[in-house]
Amino acid sequence: MSVKQANLQEYIEYSPDNFTKRIVFKEGESTVFVLNFTANQSLPKHKHPGTNVYLLVLSGGGTFTIDGKDVKAKANDVLVADGEEEFAFVNDTGENTSLYVMLNKVPSEQYVQNI
């Protein structure tokens, strides 16, 4: 595989009707995408069995509900949720919000050590 590059600004697209999901990369069992929400839009409860969910709030903010616990987040906050946890989000900030989301599986423990 050769190096791939993307500019996230190209994946930030809002719709007044519903949140948008724009796939940035998909490689094997891993994917990266951007979720975009206007004010009061939400992502319904769901799970991602077998993988962790890594999130970076690119802009805006809102409230994540993870296994019934509310977690407020704003731009530049990073969260991780176990894929077995029930997960939801609502943009309750009154401004546009974009989330960078990564779902992946680690091939071996050697890839998760500090060097």
C-alpha positions in Angstrom: 0.0 0.0 0.0 1.3 3.4 -0.8 0.8 6.5 1.4 -2.6 8.1 1.1 -3.3 11.7 2.0 -6.6 13.6 2.5 -7.6 17.0 3.5 -10.4 16.8 6.1 -11.9 20.1 5.0 -13.1 18.2 1.9 -15.2 15.8 4.1 -16.9 18.5 6.2 -20.3 18.9 4.6 -23.5 19.8 6.5 -27.1 19.0 5.6 -30.1 20.7 7.2 -32.0 17.5 7.0 -29.8 15.0 8.7 -26.2 14.5 9.9 -23.7 13.4 7.2 -21.1 10.7 7.2 -18.1 11.0 4.8 -15.6 8.2 4.4 -12.0 9.4 4.4 -10.2 6.0 4.3 -11.2 2.3 4.3 -8.4 -0.2 4.4 -9.1 -3.8 5.4 -10.8 -3.9 8.8 -10.1 -0.2 9.5 -12.0 2.9 8.5 -11.8 6.7 9.1 -14.7 9.0 8.5 -16.1 12.4 9.4 -19.5 12.9 10.9 -21.1 16.3 10.5 -24.0 17.7 12.5 -25.9 21.0 12.4 -27.4 22.3 15.6 -29.7 19.7 17.4 -28.9 16.8 15.0 -28.1 13.5 16.6 -26.6 10.1 16.1 -28.9 7.3 17.5 -27.7 4.7 20.0 -25.6 2.0 18.4 -22.6 -0.3 19.0 -19.5 -1.3 17.1 -18.8 -4.9 18.3 -15.2 -6.1 18.0 -13.5 -2.7 17.7 -12.9 0.4 19.7 -14.2 3.8 18.6 -11.8 6.7 18.6 -13.2 10.2 18.2 -11.7 13.6 17.8 -14.0 16.7 18.0 -12.8 18.7 15.0 -15.2 21.7 15.6 -18.2 22.5 17.7 -19.1 20.0 20.4 -22.0 18.2 22.0 -22.9 15.4 24.3 -21.9 11.8 23.9 -24.0 9.2 25.7 -21.8 6.1 26.3 -23.6 3.2 28.1 -26.0 5.7 29.7 -23.3 8.2 30.9 -23.4 11.7 29.4 -20.0 13.1 28.4 -19.8 16.7 27.2 -17.1 17.4 24.6 -15.8 20.3 22.6 -13.3 21.0 19.8 -10.0 19.2 20.2 -11.3 16.7 22.8 -10.5 13.1 22.1 -12.6 10.1 23.3 -12.3 6.4 23.0 -15.3 4.0 23.6 -15.3 0.2 23.7 -17.3 -1.1 20.7 -19.5 -3.1 23.0 -20.7 0.1 24.7 -23.9 1.6 23.5 -23.0 4.9 22.0 -25.0 8.1 20.9 -24.3 11.8 20.2 -26.3 15.0 20.1 -25.0 18.4 18.9 -26.5 20.6 21.6 -24.1 23.5 21.0 -26.1 25.6 18.6 -23.2 25.5 16.1 -22.0 23.1 13.4 -20.0 20.1 14.7 -17.7 17.7 13.0 -16.3 14.5 14.5 -13.3 12.6 13.2 -14.0 8.9 13.8 -11.6 5.9 13.5 -12.6 2.2 13.8 -9.7 -0.2 13.6 -8.3 -3.5 14.7 -4.7 -3.7 15.9 -2.7 -6.5 14.1 -0.5 -7.3 17.1 0.6 -5.9 20.5 3.9 -4.6 19.1 1.9 -1.8 17.4 0.6 -0.4 20.7 3.9 0.2 22.6 5.6 3.5 23.1 9.0 3.9 21.4 
